[in-house]
């Protein structure tokens, strides 16, 4: 069945970002979300991921959001410099 869906701008942006991040189509993500909402099974967004299936990795608890860095490093300092161990790469 074909249908039109009008999304709010923030939902549209989140859907596009998730599709880009996951490499899945927007339709596939929406179908899985609708299946999950209707409790139809098979709607797990990562049903192919063995880590999620095994329970080793948990699915996200909140929806995707763009993260803004809260800290910046001084010029010339990298995260590698912050490591306090001998086995630096």
C-alpha positions in Angstrom: 0.0 0.0 0.0 1.3 3.4 -0.9 0.6 6.4 1.4 1.8 9.9 2.1 3.2 10.9 5.4 3.7 14.5 6.5 6.4 14.9 9.1 7.3 17.8 11.3 10.6 19.3 10.3 12.5 18.0 13.3 11.2 14.4 12.6 12.1 14.7 9.0 15.7 15.8 9.9 16.0 12.9 12.4 14.7 10.4 9.9 17.2 11.6 7.2 20.0 11.6 9.7 19.2 8.0 10.9 18.9 6.8 7.3 22.3 8.3 6.5 23.9 7.0 9.7 22.5 3.5 9.4 22.7 3.1 5.6 19.1 2.1 5.5 16.3 3.7 3.4 13.9 6.0 5.1 11.0 3.7 4.0 12.7 0.7 5.7 13.1 2.7 9.0 9.5 3.9 8.9 8.2 0.4 8.2 10.2 -1.1 11.1 9.0 1.7 13.4 5.4 1.2 12.4 5.7 -2.6 12.9 7.2 -2.0 16.3 4.5 0.5 17.2 1.7 -1.9 16.1 3.5 -4.8 18.0 3.7 -6.8 14.8 7.2 -8.2 15.5 9.9 -8.0 12.9 10.2 -4.3 13.5 13.5 -4.3 15.2 15.6 -1.7 13.4 18.7 -3.9 13.8 17.3 -7.4 13.6 20.3 -8.3 11.5 22.8 -7.2 14.1 24.0 -10.3 16.1 25.2 -8.1 19.0 21.6 -6.7 19.5 20.0 -10.2 19.0 22.4 -11.7 21.6 21.7 -9.0 24.2 25.4 -8.0 24.2 24.5 -4.5 22.9 21.4 -2.7 23.8 19.4 -0.6 21.4 19.4 3.2 21.9 17.0 4.6 24.6 16.6 8.0 23.0 16.1 9.1 19.4 19.0 10.4 17.3 20.2 13.9 18.0 23.1 15.9 16.7 25.7 16.3 19.5 27.4 19.6 20.0 30.9 19.4 21.5 31.1 20.8 25.0 34.9 21.0 25.2 37.6 21.8 22.7 41.3 20.9 23.1 44.0 23.5 22.9 45.9 23.8 19.7 48.6 21.1 19.3 46.9 18.8 21.8 45.1 15.6 20.6 43.1 13.0 22.5 46.1 10.7 22.2 48.0 13.1 24.4 45.4 12.8 27.1 45.9 9.1 27.5 47.8 8.2 30.6 49.3 4.9 29.7 52.4 3.4 28.1 50.8 1.5 25.3 50.1 4.5 23.1 49.8 3.8 19.4 
